[in-house]
Structures are given as structure tokens and as C-alpha cells.
Amino acid sequence: METRRFTAEEIGPAADIIRRGGLLGIPTETVYGLGANGLDPAAVRRIFEAKGRPQDNPLILHVPAMDWLERYCKHIPAAAYTLAERFWPGPLTMILERREMVPDVTTAGLETVGMRCPDHPVTRAILTAADLPVAAPSGNTSGRPSPTSAADMLEDMDGKIDGIVDGGPCSVGVESTIVDLTVTPPRLLRPGGVTLEQLRAALGEVAVDPAVTRLMGAGEQPRAPGMKYRHYAPKAPVTVVKGEPSAGAIFIARHVREGEGMICFDEYAPLFEGLPVERLGPVADKAEQARRVFDALRRFDHTDVTGIWAQCPDDHGIGLAITNRLNKAAGFHIIDLDRDGPTASAPICGRAPDYREQDAFLDRAAGRVTPNARPLAEVMACLERDRGLTPYQPTAAERVRFRGQVLEWLNLDGRPADAPFPEMDLRCWRVPGQPEEGRLWQDMISGKGLGRGAACRGLLEELALLEGVTEEDIRTRSPRFLNYAYILKRRGAIC
């Protein structure tokens, strides 16, 4: 089959495909959909065949206006009109009782049907011209990330459908919110572009279905799309890390392996330099994260990564929808740092930040220490000569791990959460006599001074003592001075 490409102006030919029982790719504000006449069982079955979609996964009917609801639904509650007046056209699907004309194949045998009026003028014009409700799930192969552009959809559907209308990139980027209005209180079945907070502001109490935050069981019947099956998934396995953004980035840096990729907030992309990275968007811009999340997942299918780590936002606002999509992409393989805490051991570090608060100790140390700083190059030359250290080129994953350690140390020193990611000049050496996992010596220069880690504390302390401190270090009680004083105390030189 040849898939015809239509521009946004070719409304008539596109509508003809719907009327003839064909399959048409349509743009919406959420994602691109795979549309067919929702009242034609044969046409609807072609949707399931093209996508490889399970037959028990119901479809949504798309209509051009609120006054079409009475055509296909009965016993419509007042809440439906309240929501339609406030959010239609827009990214909201309402589950209502269906009329008999809506076929079983569209609803997966349920007595309810999802109804939506999309906020895209091209698709509403096609619906009006066809004068039919269009059943349209997302236009991807079942289980894969949803398409947010015509090019994305053609990756999966070229040659399987009759045509596609290019209406530009999607403005929301995640599928519509689905709320069930056949139960009391109304129940959120899938988070999306209309947030839970907005629904509650309009309706009062709105329950959240357990399937939003967990996998459905094998015997459970989904009441709406996106509830039961592993969705939105790239080829490589995904692990989602929840928690404060900086802590999440550090956790991933500790655990990432060579050949794995990251989906991270823009602010932390420099941490993962050298490994495949897709930027989710700024920490504070959830709308941009929603637009990017499926693109990020899909792009990894064009790489050979063996696994994907993903940061995710909190659950407020549209963050709930982003998190839901990432969790489903991961098969709910989630590491929740707020709940579980970081499982990795703390890095070996020569600092003791608590000593900053011990003014008496610092005063004594300042009185005993004289400026004795030596250039770092001279110190390293001495260690290379006397201890046999040899320069080493770390792998990309090792560089990420070292940068993560520096970021953690800077955070312990009170680095603001919204501070720019510091530039780091990373240099490494092999340490003779150390095991494979611990023989790296790293020296990292950051925007907040010198941070370093070693395979053994003794070597770390030796370098600090050889390097010494400047008069400015002593006067300002710098981290370098704190580290130096702490080592002297450990060795009994300062009480």
C-alpha cells in the first residue's frame, strides 16, 4: 500500500479516506492519531491490525464539537457539559455510556465509550467534512512511543495506512487526559494535558485509578486506552529515577554503564557528556518536558544503547502525565529516591563539611597552619615519580561517575539547586597496587574550587598535604583548608 501525504490544506481528500473506510494519520494537539470511521466495524478492525493492538484495548471517538455528544452517548451527566465547556476543544477524553450505534469493536465490548474534541483545526475540519466520528488511537505500533510529528508516525505506519495529514508538531506532546464520568466520584483513568488539579477545580472530588501508578493485572479489563499494557516503550529497557533532580542525576551518574543512555533535565546534560543523552527540558518547564518525552524515547531506537536511565518530574500538574508515560515505558521499573533513598555507598571524600561549624577548631587550625601551597602540576609530578602513578584516560561512563561525585560534594557545600552546572577539567591516574574497581585517581577542577577522589584515603590525604594551602585558603576557611585541617587533626597534628 502507498501511503499518501496530505498537507494541512487538503481537507477534502483526507476526509474521503475516512468516508471510504480507510485509515488516516491525523494531527492533534496531543499526539498523531491513526483514524478511521468509528461506526464502521471493518474500518476499526483495520486500526487494530495496523497497530498490532490488543482487541481488549478500547478506542476513543473524536468529534468536532460538543453538540455531537448526544449522537453517540446517552445518559450524559451534567459534569460532561461542565468539562466540555471548560476544556473542549482540548486534551480531554470523557468516558460516557454509548448508544447502540457505536460498535463493540470500538469499545472493546464495553458499554461505555471515550469521547474527545481535539484542539487542532485541521483535524476538526476533517471530522466536519467526513461528518463521522473518528476512532483514533495514537499512530504508533502498539507498545512503542507515541508520534508527535508526521515523520514519527510514518516510521511505524508508512505502507500500512491510506494517508497521513502533516499538521506540524504536536503542541502538548502527551495523550489526552481520560476521566470516567459513569462512576461517582469521577475517576481519572489516564493523566494528560488537562491536569488532575484542573479536573478537581471543575468537578470537586476526582478519584485516581490505581492503574495510573501501577501495572494492571492480566485478568483486569481496561476501561480506557493506555491503562493495561506496556506502552510508550523504546527497544532498550528503561529505568526511571524519581526524586530531587540533583540527587537523581547523581544517582544515575553512580550507576550508569558504558553503552547506556540518559533522558535528563537540561541542567544536568553536561554531567553525562560522552554518553548518549536526550534532553527532557528544563527542570521548571513541565510543558516542554511533555512535548519532548516521546521524542526522547523514540530517538533511542536509532541508537544501539543497551539501557536507558530517565529522570522524571514530580507528580504535580502535567508532571503526573509525564511520569505516567515514563513509568509505563519502563514497565514500572522505578527507583524512588524519596521513598527508598540512594542505595549506592557514599563516595570517598577528603572533606568534612561539619568542621565548618566548629569555629574553635578552625581558629586553632588557622593559628597552626602557614601558607605552603605548591602548584598542582608539581604535586602530581612528585606522586608520579615517588608513588608510580600513571596518567589514565577514563571511559565515558567513568567520567560521568567522577563528575557525579564532584556534583555531590558541591551540593554538600551548599550549592544552590538552580546553580548552573559547573565546568570540570577531569584528569585521571592509575594507582599501583589498587584493585581494578578502585585504582583510579581522579582530579577534577570545578567552578567551586578543587574536588577530588581517590581509590584509597591515604593517597588522597597525601596529595592534599603535598599541595598545601594558600593564605587566602586560611583566611576564608575554604573547602581546601577544611580538608587540610581535617587531615592534620586525624594525624594528631592539631587537637
Backbone hydrogen bonds, N-H to C=O, Kabsch-Sander energy under -0.5 kcal/mol:
donor,donor_aa,acceptor,acceptor_aa,energy
3,T,1,M,-0.6
4,R,2,E,-0.7
4,R,162,D,-2.5
6,F,4,R,-0.5
6,F,164,I,-3.1
10,E,7,T,-1.3
11,I,9,E,-1.6
14,A,10,E,-1.3
15,A,11,I,-2.7
16,D,12,G,-2.1
17,I,13,P,-1.2
18,I,14,A,-1.2
19,R,15,A,-2.4
20,R,16,D,-2.1
21,G,18,I,-1.5
22,G,17,I,-3.0
24,L,35,G,-2.6
25,G,163,G,-2.7
26,I,33,G,-2.6
32,Y,147,P,-2.6
33,G,26,I,-2.9
34,L,137,P,-2.8
35,G,24,L,-3.3
35,G,33,G,-0.8
36,A,135,A,-1.4
38,G,133,P,-2.7
40,D,37,N,-1.5
44,V,40,D,-2.5
45,R,41,P,-2.4
46,R,42,A,-1.3
47,I,43,A,-1.0
47,I,44,V,-0.7
48,F,44,V,-1.5
49,E,45,R,-2.0
50,A,46,R,-2.7
51,K,47,I,-2.2
52,G,48,F,-1.7
53,R,48,F,-1.8
57,N,54,P,-1.5
59,L,106,T,-2.8
61,L,114,G,-3.1
62,H,134,V,-2.6
63,V,116,R,-2.6
68,W,65,A,-1.4
69,L,66,M,-2.0
71,R,68,W,-1.1
72,Y,68,W,-0.8
72,Y,69,L,-1.0
73,C,69,L,-1.9
74,K,97,E,-1.9
80,A,77,P,-1.2
81,Y,77,P,-0.8
82,T,78,A,-2.1
83,L,79,A,-2.5
84,A,80,A,-2.6
85,E,81,Y,-2.6
86,R,82,T,-1.3
87,F,83,L,-3.3
88,W,84,A,-2.0
90,G,117,C,-2.5
92,L,90,G,-2.1
93,T,177,T,-3.7
94,M,115,M,-2.4
95,I,179,V,-2.6
96,L,94,M,-0.6
96,L,113,V,-2.4
97,E,74,K,-0.6
98,R,111,E,-2.0
99,R,72,Y,-2.4
102,V,99,R,-1.6
106,T,103,P,-0.8
107,T,103,P,-1.2
108,A,104,D,-1.0
109,G,104,D,-2.1
110,L,107,T,-1.5
113,V,96,L,-2.7
114,G,59,L,-0.8
115,M,94,M,-2.2
116,R,61,L,-2.3
117,C,92,L,-0.5
120,H,118,P,-1.0
124,R,120,H,-2.3
125,A,121,P,-2.0
126,I,122,V,-2.0
127,L,123,T,-2.5
128,T,124,R,-2.3
129,A,125,A,-2.5
130,A,126,I,-2.6
131,D,127,L,-1.7
132,L,127,L,-1.0
134,V,62,H,-2.1
135,A,36,A,-2.3
135,A,133,P,-0.6
136,A,60,I,-1.9
136,A,134,V,-0.5
139,G,32,Y,-2.8
140,N,138,S,-1.1
142,S,51,K,-3.0
144,R,141,T,-2.4
153,M,149,S,-1.9
154,L,150,A,-2.3
155,E,151,A,-1.3
156,D,152,D,-0.7
156,D,153,M,-0.9
157,M,153,M,-2.5
158,D,154,L,-1.8
160,K,157,M,-2.6
161,I,157,M,-1.0
162,D,23,L,-1.1
163,G,23,L,-1.4
164,I,4,R,-2.2
165,V,25,G,-2.6
166,D,6,F,-2.6
166,D,164,I,-0.5
167,G,165,V,-1.0
170,C,148,T,-1.9
172,V,29,E,-3.6
173,G,29,E,-1.0
173,G,30,T,-0.9
177,T,91,P,-2.5
178,I,190,R,-2.7
179,V,93,T,-2.5
180,D,187,R,-3.1
181,L,95,I,-1.9
181,L,179,V,-0.7
187,R,180,D,-1.7
188,L,207,A,-3.5
189,L,178,I,-2.8
189,L,187,R,-0.6
190,R,178,I,-1.5
192,G,194,V,-0.7
193,G,175,E,-0.6
194,V,91,P,-0.9
195,T,193,G,-0.6
199,L,195,T,-2.1
200,R,196,L,-2.4
201,A,197,E,-1.9
202,A,198,Q,-1.5
203,L,199,L,-2.7
204,G,200,R,-2.1
205,E,203,L,-0.5
207,A,186,P,-2.7
209,D,188,L,-2.7
209,D,207,A,-0.5
212,V,209,D,-2.1
213,T,210,P,-1.6
214,R,210,P,-0.7
216,M,228,K,-0.5
220,E,217,G,-1.4
227,M,224,A,-1.0
232,Y,144,R,-0.9
233,A,143,G,-2.9
239,T,308,I,-2.8
240,V,333,H,-2.2
241,V,310,A,-3.0
242,K,240,V,-0.6
242,K,335,I,-2.8
248,G,244,E,-2.7
249,A,245,P,-2.4
250,I,246,S,-2.2
251,F,247,A,-2.4
252,I,248,G,-2.4
253,A,249,A,-2.4
254,R,250,I,-2.0
255,H,251,F,-1.3
256,V,252,I,-2.4
260,E,257,R,-2.0
261,G,307,G,-2.6
262,M,276,P,-2.3
263,I,309,W,-2.6
264,C,262,M,-0.5
264,C,278,E,-1.9
266,D,281,G,-1.7
268,Y,265,F,-1.8
269,A,266,D,-1.3
271,L,268,Y,-0.9
272,F,268,Y,-0.7
272,F,269,A,-1.1
273,E,270,P,-1.3
275,L,272,F,-2.2
278,E,262,M,-2.7
280,L,264,C,-3.2
281,G,264,C,-0.6
285,D,282,P,-1.4
286,K,284,A,-0.8
289,Q,285,D,-1.6
290,A,286,K,-2.5
291,R,287,A,-1.6
292,R,288,E,-1.5
293,V,289,Q,-1.8
296,A,292,R,-2.7
297,L,293,V,-2.0
298,R,294,F,-2.7
299,R,295,D,-2.5
300,F,296,A,-1.1
301,D,298,R,-1.6
302,H,299,R,-1.9
303,T,300,F,-1.6
306,T,259,G,-2.1
308,I,237,P,-2.4
309,W,261,G,-2.7
310,A,239,T,-2.4
311,Q,263,I,-2.9
312,C,241,V,-0.9
319,G,316,H,-1.9
320,L,317,G,-1.5
322,I,318,I,-2.0
323,T,319,G,-2.7
324,N,320,L,-2.2
325,R,321,A,-2.2
326,L,322,I,-2.3
327,N,323,T,-2.9
328,K,324,N,-2.2
329,A,325,R,-2.2
330,A,326,L,-1.7
331,G,328,K,-1.2
332,F,327,N,-3.7
333,H,330,A,-0.7
334,I,332,F,-1.3
335,I,240,V,-3.2
336,D,334,I,-0.6
337,L,242,K,-2.5
337,L,335,I,-0.8
340,D,336,D,-3.6
341,G,336,D,-0.6
341,G,337,L,-1.1
350,G,452,R,-0.5
355,Y,352,A,-2.3
356,R,353,P,-1.7
357,E,354,D,-1.5
358,Q,355,Y,-1.1
359,D,357,E,-1.2
362,L,358,Q,-2.1
363,D,359,D,-2.6
364,R,360,A,-2.1
365,A,361,F,-2.6
366,A,362,L,-2.9
367,G,363,D,-1.7
368,R,364,R,-1.1
368,R,365,A,-0.7
369,V,365,A,-1.9
372,N,469,V,-2.3
373,A,469,V,-1.1
374,R,467,E,-2.4
379,V,375,P,-2.1
380,M,376,L,-2.8
381,A,377,A,-2.1
382,C,378,E,-1.8
383,L,379,V,-2.2
384,E,380,M,-2.8
385,R,381,A,-2.0
386,D,382,C,-3.1
387,R,383,L,-2.4
388,G,383,L,-0.5
388,G,384,E,-0.7
389,L,383,L,-1.1
390,T,430,R,-1.2
392,Y,428,C,-2.6
399,R,395,T,-2.3
400,V,396,A,-2.1
401,R,397,A,-2.2
402,F,398,E,-2.5
403,R,399,R,-2.6
404,G,400,V,-2.3
405,Q,401,R,-1.7
406,V,402,F,-2.1
407,L,403,R,-2.6
408,E,404,G,-2.1
409,W,405,Q,-2.3
410,L,406,V,-2.7
411,N,407,L,-2.1
412,L,408,E,-2.1
413,D,409,W,-1.4
414,G,411,N,-1.8
415,R,410,L,-1.8
419,A,416,P,-1.7
425,D,445,I,-1.5
426,L,424,M,-0.7
427,R,443,D,-2.0
428,C,392,Y,-0.6
429,W,441,W,-2.4
430,R,390,T,-3.3
431,V,439,R,-2.5
434,Q,431,V,-1.6
438,G,435,P,-1.5
439,R,435,P,-0.7
439,R,436,E,-0.6
441,W,429,W,-3.4
442,Q,440,L,-0.5
442,Q,453,G,-2.0
443,D,427,R,-3.1
444,M,451,G,-1.9
445,I,425,D,-1.4
445,I,443,D,-0.5
446,S,444,M,-0.6
446,S,449,G,-2.4
449,G,446,S,-1.3
451,G,444,M,-2.3
451,G,449,G,-0.5
453,G,442,Q,-1.3
460,L,456,C,-1.6
461,E,457,R,-2.8
462,E,458,G,-2.2
463,L,459,L,-2.2
464,A,460,L,-2.0
465,L,461,E,-2.5
466,L,462,E,-2.2
467,E,463,L,-2.5
468,G,464,A,-1.9
474,I,470,T,-1.8
475,R,471,E,-2.3
476,T,472,E,-2.4
477,R,473,D,-0.8
478,S,473,D,-1.8
482,L,478,S,-2.6
483,N,479,P,-2.5
484,Y,480,R,-2.1
485,A,481,F,-3.1
486,Y,482,L,-2.4
487,I,483,N,-2.0
488,L,484,Y,-2.1
489,K,485,A,-2.2
490,R,486,Y,-2.2
491,R,487,I,-1.7
492,G,489,K,-1.5
493,A,488,L,-2.5
494,I,488,L,-0.8
